[in-house]
Amino acid sequence: WIPSLLESRNEKEMKKLGMKISAEDIYHANKPGLKDAVPQFNGGCTGEMISPKGLLLTNHHCGFDMIQNHSSLEHDYITDGFWAMTMDEELPNPGVVVTFVVKIEDVTSKVLDGVSGISSEAEKQKKIADNIAEVTKSFPKETWQENKIKNFYDGNQYLLFVTETFKDIRLVGAPPTAIGKFGSDTDNWVWPRHTGDFSMFRVYADKNNHPAEYSKDNVPYVPKHYFPISIKGPKEGDFSMVMGYPGSTMEYLPSVAVAQIVNDIDPARIEVRDAALKVQDGFMRSDKAIKIQYSAKYARIANYWKKWIGEVKGLKKSNAVALKSAYEKDFIGKVNAAGKQSAYGNLFSDFDANYKAIAPYALAREYFNEVFVRSTELTAQAY
């Protein structure tokens, strides 16, 4: 669900489920709301602002790279944890960013302007890219803000995000890995879990509360909104929701693509990462310094290794390919009943032919990415 569309699409249902706040309390372009307390952490994770002095909460695994970067044999923060007792003890993290969404605007009509009459796919994509560049450049923003356009539903919708990205992010605290990663890869991607999966950072800004590069003169960022902490705990029946920055979805893949993932792509990925993890594990067990240096790298490889193992198991258990095929058969029946065979009648047969044609290349691409880009440091640097 897109925060800017909650009022028109989801608010009534959320109220029925027990939500006491309004959609405007979650997202409003010109007033503080929950969106201002839920930034994106370092490009791939979600954070939560929990104080008026820039304190940010995120997952332990999201902060693990930073925890590892500051660790050594003398100060093993991975094993022992880390807590800054004063702001002066907080540890800077060059390259780490926190991004807040200021405004969301639907710019689909502007991005697709002049596209419908173009028959060449290459020319169509060039026109879209040109439109995106123009809209990104011309949409009003402050000098310290950025405009970013993202496509949704495989290019059927385009949303522009006005953002503020802070670059002075300091590590405040993290539990020992025995707490932060309790259960390790065995428990990863499975529920229920019993891990203290958190780490804490502080966002710093310049004297005007705007984004700035690291400086000793920077001050804690004052967020437009932050979450007060309750120690009362939830009650049975309390409304709950999740807000953040999820990964992309493959919900709309056709059955032939899902079958390719289950039978070819995921097994190849798992095979390579299994080998890479065994190599790293052998060296990490023999030398504590190597264990510290490779902890975050090992965790990155293991994360999706475990995810893909579960993905294959889940797709097989749910009989996903057969369910997709039945859905597609029903869709074609409705197409035929509506007399729209010329427009959609060959949709899934074309999918079948195209996915089968690219199958060997898709598999080769995955082996290349897994071996040379994701699992081998030397070739990854060269790439």
N, C-alpha and C positions, 0 to 999 in steps of 0.2 A: 504494500500500500504506500502511495506517495503522500507525504505529510500535507502538501498543499491541496490535495484532493480529498482529504478526509471528510471535510464538511459536507461536500456534495455526494460522496459515495458511501462513507462508512460510519458516520457519526451516529445515525439512528440505531444501527445494530450494536455499536459499542455502548450506547446508553442503555439498551435493553439488557446487555450483559453486566451492567452495574457500574459503568464509568460515570464518575461524578463531575469531572471537568468537561469543558467543551472542546471541540476541535480547534477552536481559536487559541485555547490554552496550550495546545500542542504545537500548532504552527500558525503564525501570523507574520506577514511580511514586514509590518511596521511596529509590532509590539513584542516584548520579550515573551518567550514561551519555552516549552520543553526542548524544542529544536536547538535553542541556544545553550542548553546544558548537555547536549549529546553530540560532541564533535567526532570526527573521524581521526583515529590515532595512527599516525605514520603510514597513511595510505592504504591500510588493509584491515584495521581493527576499529572497534568502537570504544569511545571513552565516555566518562560521565563526570561532569564538574560537580564537586561536592563541598565547595567552600567559596566564600567571596574573595579568597586570596589565591585563586588559580589552581587549587588542588584538584588533581584529576585521578580517577580510578579507572583502571583497565585490567585486562586479563594478565596473569603471570606469563603465559606463553607469548603474549603480545609485547611484553617488556623484556623477554628473555634475552634477546640480542644485546640490549643495553646492560642488563645485569652481567652477562658474560663478558662484555667488552671491558667492564670495570673490574673484573675478577683477575686474581693472580694467585700464585702459591701462598703469598703473604696475606692476601685479602681475598679469600675464597667466598665471595658473596653468593655464589650459586649454592654452595653447601650450607653456609651459615646464615644467609639472608643479609639484608642491609637496611639500616634505618638512620636517616639524617635527624639528629637531635635539634639542629638549628637550620635555618635557611642557608647559612654559610657552608654547611656540610653537604648540601645537595649537589649532585654530580651532573655536570653538563653533558649533553649527548649530541655532538655535531651530526647534522644530517637528519635528525629526527624532527618530524613536524606534526602539528595538530591543526586540523582544518575545521572551521565552523561554517555551516551553511547560513547565509544571511537571507537569501531570497530564492525562490524557485519560480520559474516562468515557463509556461508552455510555448515553445517557439516552433512547433511542428509546421505550421503553415508557411512560416518564413524560410525554414530549411528546405521544404519541399517545393517552394515556389519555382515554377518553370521546369519542373522535373517530369511531369506527366506526359509531355509530348515527345520525350527522348526515348528512342527505341534501343540504342546501344547501352548495355549495362555499364561499360567503362565510362562513357560520356555522362551517364546518369550519376555515377558515383563522383565524378569530377565536379559536376554541378552542385551536388549536395555538399561536397567538401568546400567549394567556393562559397556557398551560402553560409555554411557554418562559420567559416573564417570571417565573413562580413558581419554576421549577427554578433559573433563573439567580440569583435572589435567595436561595434557601434552601440551595443547595449550599455546604458548608463551605469556607472559604478564609481566608487571612490578610488583614489590613486593607490591605496594600500590593499585594494580588493582585486579579485580575479573573476573572470567569467569563464565558465566551463560548460560545454554542451555535451550531454550524454544521450545516446539513443536507447529507446525501450521497445520491447516487442519486435526485435529484429528490424529496427529502422522504421517502424510504423508510427512512432511517437518520439519527439525530441524535446528534452527539457533543458533549460539553461539554469545553471546554479551560480549565484553570486556568492563567492566564498572569501573567507579571511584565513590565511595560513600563518600560523605562528611557528617560529624557527628556534626559539630559545626554550628548550624543554629539558627539565632537570629531574633526575631520579631522586625520589624522596624515600621510598621504602619498598621492600619486597621480602616475603617470608622465605625461609629455607626451602630448597627445592623439594624436600621431603613433605612439605605442606603444599607448596605452590604447584607441584606436579605429582601429588600423591596418586598412586595407581599407575603412573607413567603411561606407556603406550597400551598397556592392557586395558585401562579404563578410558583411554581417549576415544572420542566419538561414540561412547555408549552411555546409557543412563539406566538407573540413577548413578550419580557420581558423588564422591565424598572428598573433593579436593578443594583446597583454599586457593583457587585459581585467580589470584589478583596481584597487581603491583600498583604503585602510586608514583605519580609524577606531578610536577608543578609547571604550569604554563607562565612564561614571563613575557612582558610587553615593554614598549618604551614608555616614557613619561606621559604620553597621550593615550595610553591603553591600546596602541596599535601594534601590529606585528613588527618585529625587528630581529635582526641577527643577534647572536649571543653577545652580551656585554655585561660587565659587572655593574653597570649603571642601570640596567633594566630592573623593573619592579614586577611583583606578582600581578598577573592579569586579573582584572575584575570582570567576571562574566556577566552577561545580561541576565542570566538566570542560573541557578545551581540547585541541586537536590539536597534538601535538608535530610539528615540521617535520623531515622526512627529506630529506637531499640525495642519497640513494642512487639515487632514481628507481625506477620500476617495472620488474619483470621480466616477460618473456613468460609468460602464463598466470596472473599474479597475479589474485586476485579483486578486483573493483571494483564499487562501487555508488554511486548518487546519492541524496543525502538533502537535503531542503529543502522549499520552499514553491512548488509549481508553480501555474499558473493553473488555472481550471476546464476541464473537458473537455466536448466536444460529441460524444463517442463514440456516444451513444445516440440521436442525432437520426434521425428517419425519412428515407427517401430524398427525399421531397418537400421537406423542410427543407434537405437538403444541396443539392438542385438550386436552391433559392431563393438560397442563399448563393453558389453558383458563378455563376449567371446574372444575379442582380439585386443582392444586398446588397453583396458584395465589390467588384464593378465600380463601384458608386456611391461606396463609401468611397474606393477608389483614385482615382477621378476628382476628388473634392473635395480630397483630400490632395495630389494631384499639383499642382493649381492653387495651394494654400496654400504648398507648398514652393517653387514657382517665385517667388511674390511675396516670401517671406522671403529666399530666396537672392539675389534682385536687390538688396535693401537691405543684406544682410550683406556682399556683395562690394564695396559702395561705401563702407562706413564701418566701421572696425575696432571702434569702440565698440559699434555695433549688432551686429556679429558676436559680440562677447563676450556682450552682453545677450541675444541670441536663440539662442545655441548650444544650450542645454538644451531650449528650446522647439522648435527645429527638430528636434533629435534625437528628442524625444517623438513628434512628428508622423510623422517618417520611419520610426520603429521599426515600427509596425504597418502603415504603407503598404507597406513591404517584405515584412512577414509575409503580408499579404493577397495580394500579387502571387504569392508562392510558394505560398500556400494554394490559389489557383485553379489554378495550374499543376499542383500535385501531385494535386489531386482529379480533374482532367481526365486526367492521365497515368495514374493508377491506375484510371480508370473507376469511381470511387467510387459514383456514383449507380446505375449498373447493378448493381454488387456488392450495394449496400444493397437494391435491388429484388429481387434473387434471394434474398437472405437472408429478406426479408419474405414472399416467395412460399413459401419452404420452411417458414417459421413457420406460415403459414395452413394449409398442408397438414397439419402436425402438429396444429394446433388441430382441424381437421375430423376427423382420424383419432381424436382423443381425445374427440370429441363435445362440444367446448366452444365451439361456434359462438355460442351465446347470450352467452357472456362475452367472447369475443375475436374473433369472426368479422368484426365491422365496424371493428376497431381501425384498420387502415391506410386504409380508405375514409373513415373519419371524420377521420383525420389529413389526407388529401388535401383534403377539403372545407374543413376549418378553416384549413389553411395557405393555400389559394387565396383564402379569404375575407379573411384579414388581409394578403395580399400587398401591396396598394397602401398600406396603413397602415404596414406594416413598412418599406417603402421610404421613405415620407415621414418616418418616425421617424429612419431612418439619415441622410437628407439634413439634417434639422434638427440632429441631434446633431453631425454632422461640420462643418456650416457654422457653427452658432451656439454650440455648447458646446465643441467640441474645437479648432477652427481659428481662431476669431476672439476675441481677448482681450477686447475691449470687451463683446461680448454674453455671453461666458462669465462675466465678472464679474457682469453683471446677472442672469444665470440662476442 
